[in-house]
Amino acid sequence: MTSTDVVDRWLATWRHLRDLPAEQMDGWPLVRVGSVTRETELICTDPGVEEFERLQRRVAGDPRAMLTVVGTDLAGYRARPPIERVRVDRDDETLMSTTLRPLPRATLPDGLTERWTVEGPRVTYAVESGERIVASGTTGVCGRDMTLDSVETIPSHRRRGLGRLVMARLTDRATVLGATTGVLAASADGRALYEDLGWTVEAELLSLMGTAES
C-alpha cells in the first residue's frame, strides 16, 4: 500500500507553493490548478482499478480535467485501457522524498550569473547567460517539508552541472527556511538527478485527461 502520509505531504507542499485551492470530490482531493495544461486535477491514492474506472467518469469529455492515481505498483491500472473520452496523459512520473542534507558546493561556471526571485511562498533561483535564463528551479517550504518545481536546464547548457547547481542552491535556501525533509513529483528526466542526490522513489503516478473526442 502507498503511504498516505507522503502523498498528503506532497499535496500540501505543492498546493502551498502554487497557492492552489482544493475541495473534496468522492472523498478525494480535487485541486484547482488553473494552469495552461489543466484546470483541475483529481488525485486518488490506490483506489483500486474498479474505483479508478468509476472516477474516470469525472473527467471524461473534459479536456481541462485530469485524474491522477498514486500507488507503489500501478501495473493493474495501466493494464486496463481508459474509458471512452479519456486518454493517458503521463505515466512516467514518480513521487520522491528525502531527508535534506547539505549538497556538494557547486560553482557557477564562468560567463554565467545567478538571480533569486521571491514571490510569496515561491523562491526561484535562475542561472543566466546575458539576459537568457539557461537553468532554473523553484522551491517552497510547508512545515518541515520542501518541494521543488520546474527544475530545468535548456538543451544547449546541459551536462555542465547546472542541474546540480540549482538543486544545491534551492536545498540550501529551503534548509534556511526551516525544511528538514523534501517531497516532490519527478519527471522521468528529473528522476535520475534526484536519485543521484539521495532522493528515494515512494510511489508511481499515472495521469489521465478527459478528451472531447471518443
Secondary structure, DSSP 8 states (H G I E B T S, - for coil): ---HHHHHHHHHHHHHHHT--EEEETTEEEEE--SSS-SEEEEEES--HHHHHHHHTTTTT-TTEEEEEEES--HHHHTS---TTEEEEEEEEEEEEEE----------TT-EEEEEEETTEEEEEEEETTEEEEEEEEEEETTEEEEEEEEE-GGGTTSSHHHHHHHHHHHHHHHTT--EEEEEE-HHHHHHHHHTT-EEEEEEEEEEE-S--
